[in-house]
Amino acid sequence: MRKEDRMKLSIINEVREKKPLIHHLTNNVVINFTANGLLSFGGSPIMAKAPEDAGTIASVADGVLLNIGTIKQEEVTAMIEAGRAANKKGSPVVLDPVGVGASSFRSSIVKQILKEVHVTAIKGNAGELAYLVNIPWDRKGVESIGSGNAEEVALKVANTFNTTAIITGETDIVCNGEELLYNKTGHSILTKVTGAGCLLGSIVTTCLTTEERPEVQALTAVSFYGLAAEYAYSKKEVKGPGTFLPHFIDALGYDIEELRRER
């Protein structure tokens, strides 16, 4: 069975019918790209990082994304307030611990968030998630450059934090603590696009607002995202990352069968 056949069309359809409002506390490098990508996919983005209103915004949003890519100390309070408000409402919270092992500052922030907020899903590369559960893994800055047992990492993260673990890579892994799900859609061109993983976090958060099990929602998000990248790269006009991007943004708005048919 093809891995993308595990995607649930109903999840994509529900997103596009409801247009869920996703509160992003994300890094400054990717705000515009993330907003445009999510709008194409069918969600509605809002970016509010001030501690004074983060909780209020999260309380009316349908989901919250916490991405520490360019985190500052003053933004930590906003993330925790937003996460708590989402927990109170019952909305999904996704944590993207970008470069968590690169500094003690990032590590302490992620530990604080995980202590004070229940996260529905944690998404990152193998090195980032391995760091969260003290499994050795080579890293270079925010990149995971080592190799190891990613399945072990996914299982331990999911069970340690009572969450859905999403490890991105050549093969994506989604784990609910018991079941391991895999996705092989995607293209290496995404590694040449700043913020590709950050936008994926937004797509995951959006899919988590639908009526389905979290692991199925997450698998649908990563599978569709990869399929859109494959479709965009197949266009004859694409010569590299710069020409890939507009086709990719467009592809995020297509339906699954259209992406499969035209690759």
C-alpha positions as CSV (number, residue, x, y, z in Angstrom):
1,M,0.0,0.0,0.0
2,R,1.4,3.4,-0.9
3,K,2.2,5.5,2.2
4,E,0.1,8.4,1.0
5,D,-2.9,6.2,0.9
6,R,-2.9,6.5,4.7
7,M,-3.9,10.1,4.3
8,K,-7.5,11.0,5.1
9,L,-9.2,13.1,2.5
10,S,-11.8,14.0,5.1
11,I,-9.2,15.8,7.2
12,I,-8.2,18.0,4.2
13,N,-11.8,18.7,3.3
14,E,-12.7,19.6,6.9
15,V,-9.9,22.1,7.1
16,R,-11.0,23.8,3.9
17,E,-14.6,23.9,5.0
18,K,-13.9,25.3,8.5
19,K,-10.8,27.4,7.8
20,P,-9.5,27.0,11.4
21,L,-7.8,30.0,13.0
22,I,-4.2,29.0,14.0
23,H,-2.3,31.2,16.5
24,H,1.4,31.2,15.6
25,L,4.1,32.1,18.0
26,T,6.8,31.3,15.5
27,N,10.1,32.5,14.4
28,N,10.6,35.8,12.6
29,V,12.4,34.3,9.6
30,V,9.3,32.4,8.4
31,I,6.3,34.5,9.3
32,N,5.3,35.6,5.8
33,F,6.0,32.2,4.2
34,T,4.1,30.4,6.9
35,A,1.1,32.7,6.6
36,N,0.9,32.3,2.9
37,G,1.4,28.6,3.0
38,L,-1.4,28.1,5.5
39,L,-3.8,30.4,3.6
40,S,-3.2,28.3,0.5
41,F,-3.8,25.1,2.4
42,G,-7.1,26.3,3.8
43,G,-6.3,27.6,7.3
44,S,-6.4,31.1,8.7
45,P,-3.2,32.4,10.4
46,I,-2.8,34.9,13.1
47,M,0.6,35.9,14.6
48,A,0.5,37.4,18.1
49,K,3.7,37.2,20.2
50,A,3.1,39.9,22.8
51,P,2.6,38.5,26.4
52,E,-0.2,41.0,26.9
53,D,-2.5,39.4,24.4
54,A,-1.1,35.9,23.5
55,G,-3.5,34.2,25.9
56,T,-6.5,36.1,24.7
57,I,-5.8,35.3,21.1
58,A,-5.2,31.7,21.9
59,S,-8.5,31.5,23.7
60,V,-10.4,32.3,20.5
61,A,-8.1,30.4,18.1
62,D,-8.7,26.8,17.0
63,G,-5.0,25.7,17.5
64,V,-1.7,27.0,18.7
65,L,1.8,26.6,17.2
66,L,4.9,27.2,19.5
67,N,8.1,27.4,17.4
68,I,11.3,28.5,19.2
69,G,13.3,29.2,16.1
70,T,14.2,32.9,17.0
71,I,13.0,32.8,20.6
72,K,13.6,35.7,23.0
73,Q,13.2,35.6,26.7
74,E,10.2,38.0,26.6
75,E,8.4,35.6,24.2
76,V,8.5,32.7,26.6
77,T,5.7,34.1,28.7
78,A,3.6,34.6,25.6
79,M,4.1,31.0,24.6
80,I,3.2,29.6,28.0
81,E,0.1,31.9,28.2
82,A,-1.0,30.8,24.8
83,G,-0.4,27.2,25.5
84,R,-2.3,27.3,28.8
85,A,-5.3,29.1,27.1
86,A,-5.4,26.5,24.4
87,N,-5.2,23.7,27.0
88,K,-8.1,25.3,28.9
89,K,-10.2,25.5,25.7
90,G,-9.2,22.0,24.5
91,S,-7.5,23.2,21.4
92,P,-4.4,21.5,20.0
93,V,-0.9,22.8,20.8
94,V,2.1,21.9,18.6
95,L,5.6,22.4,19.8
96,D,8.5,22.8,17.3
97,P,11.6,22.7,19.4
98,V,13.9,24.2,16.8
99,G,17.6,23.7,17.6
100,V,16.7,22.7,21.2
101,G,20.1,21.1,21.8
102,A,22.1,24.0,20.4
103,S,22.2,26.0,23.6
104,S,21.2,25.8,27.3
105,F,18.9,28.7,26.7
106,R,16.8,26.9,24.2
107,S,16.9,23.7,26.3
108,S,15.6,25.5,29.4
109,I,12.8,27.2,27.4
110,V,11.6,23.9,26.0
111,K,11.7,22.2,29.4
112,Q,9.6,25.1,30.9
113,I,7.0,24.8,28.1
114,L,6.7,21.1,28.5
115,K,6.3,21.5,32.2
116,E,3.6,24.1,32.0
117,V,1.7,23.2,28.8
118,H,0.4,19.9,27.5
119,V,1.3,19.7,23.9
120,T,-0.7,17.6,21.5
121,A,2.2,17.0,19.2
122,I,6.0,17.6,19.1
123,K,7.4,18.0,15.6
124,G,11.1,18.1,14.8
125,N,14.1,16.3,13.3
126,A,15.5,13.2,14.9
127,G,18.3,15.1,16.7
128,E,15.9,17.6,18.3
129,L,13.5,14.9,19.5
130,A,16.3,12.7,20.7
131,Y,17.7,15.6,22.8
132,L,14.3,15.8,24.6
133,V,14.6,12.3,25.9
134,N,18.4,12.1,26.4
135,I,19.2,9.8,23.5
136,P,22.6,10.6,22.0
137,W,22.4,12.1,18.5
138,D,24.8,14.2,16.5
139,R,23.7,17.8,15.7
140,K,25.0,20.8,13.9
141,G,23.2,23.9,15.1
142,V,19.6,23.3,14.3
143,E,20.3,20.4,11.9
144,S,20.3,16.7,12.7
145,I,23.4,15.2,11.1
146,G,23.7,11.9,13.0
147,S,22.0,8.6,12.6
148,G,20.4,6.2,15.1
149,N,17.2,4.5,16.0
150,A,14.6,7.2,15.1
151,E,11.8,4.8,16.0
152,E,13.1,4.5,19.5
153,V,13.2,8.2,19.8
154,A,9.6,8.6,18.5
155,L,8.3,6.0,21.0
156,K,10.1,7.5,23.9
157,V,9.1,11.1,23.1
158,A,5.4,10.1,22.7
159,N,5.3,8.1,25.9
160,T,7.4,10.6,28.0
161,F,5.3,13.6,27.2
162,N,2.0,11.9,26.5
163,T,1.9,13.3,23.0
164,T,2.1,12.5,19.3
165,A,5.7,12.5,18.1
166,I,6.5,13.6,14.6
167,I,10.1,13.0,13.3
168,T,10.8,14.6,10.0
169,G,13.4,13.3,7.6
170,E,13.8,11.3,4.4
171,T,11.1,9.0,5.9
172,D,8.8,10.8,8.4
173,I,7.7,8.9,11.5
174,V,4.5,9.6,13.4
175,C,4.1,7.8,16.8
176,N,1.2,7.9,19.3
177,G,3.2,5.9,21.9
178,E,2.2,2.5,20.6
179,E,1.8,2.6,16.8
180,L,4.5,3.8,14.4
181,L,3.3,5.3,11.1
182,Y,5.6,6.2,8.2
183,N,5.5,8.7,5.3
184,K,7.9,8.6,2.3
185,T,6.4,11.5,0.3
186,G,8.5,14.6,-0.1
187,H,11.5,15.9,-2.0
188,S,15.0,17.0,-1.0
189,I,14.4,20.5,-2.4
190,L,12.6,21.2,0.9
191,T,16.0,21.1,2.7
192,K,17.0,24.1,0.5
193,V,14.0,26.2,1.6
194,T,14.3,28.2,4.8
195,G,11.2,27.6,7.0
196,A,10.0,24.5,5.2
197,G,9.8,22.6,8.5
198,C,8.2,25.6,10.3
199,L,5.4,25.8,7.7
200,L,4.9,22.0,8.2
201,G,4.3,22.7,11.9
202,S,1.5,25.1,10.9
203,I,-0.1,22.5,8.6
204,V,0.1,19.9,11.3
205,T,-1.5,22.2,13.8
206,T,-4.3,22.9,11.3
207,C,-5.0,19.2,10.7
208,L,-5.1,18.6,14.4
209,T,-8.2,20.7,14.6
210,T,-10.3,18.2,12.7
211,E,-12.3,15.2,13.9
212,E,-9.8,12.3,13.8
213,R,-7.2,10.6,15.9
214,P,-4.0,12.8,16.3
215,E,-1.7,10.3,14.7
216,V,-3.9,10.1,11.6
217,Q,-4.2,13.9,11.5
218,A,-0.4,14.2,11.8
219,L,0.3,11.6,9.2
220,T,-2.1,13.3,6.8
221,A,-0.4,16.6,7.3
222,V,3.2,15.3,6.6
223,S,2.0,13.1,3.7
224,F,0.1,15.8,2.0
225,Y,2.9,18.3,2.5
226,G,5.4,15.9,0.9
227,L,3.1,15.2,-2.0
228,A,2.7,18.9,-2.6
229,A,6.5,19.2,-2.7
230,E,6.8,16.4,-5.2
231,Y,4.1,17.9,-7.4
232,A,5.7,21.4,-7.3
233,Y,9.2,20.1,-8.1
234,S,7.8,18.1,-11.1
235,K,6.9,21.4,-12.9
236,K,9.2,22.1,-15.9
237,E,9.5,25.7,-14.9
238,V,11.3,24.8,-11.6
239,K,15.0,25.2,-11.7
240,G,15.8,25.5,-8.0
241,P,14.4,26.7,-4.7
242,G,13.4,30.1,-6.0
243,T,11.2,28.8,-8.8
244,F,10.0,25.9,-6.6
245,L,8.4,28.1,-3.9
246,P,5.5,29.7,-5.8
247,H,4.6,26.3,-7.3
248,F,4.7,24.7,-3.8
249,I,2.5,27.4,-2.3
250,D,0.0,26.8,-5.1
251,A,0.2,23.0,-4.6
252,L,-0.7,23.3,-0.9
253,G,-4.2,24.5,-2.1
254,Y,-4.8,21.5,-4.4
255,D,-6.7,18.3,-3.5
256,I,-5.0,15.0,-3.0
257,E,-6.1,13.4,-6.3
258,E,-5.0,16.4,-8.3
259,L,-1.5,16.2,-6.8
260,R,-1.3,12.5,-7.6
261,R,-2.7,12.8,-11.1
262,E,-0.4,15.6,-12.3
263,R,2.9,14.6,-10.8
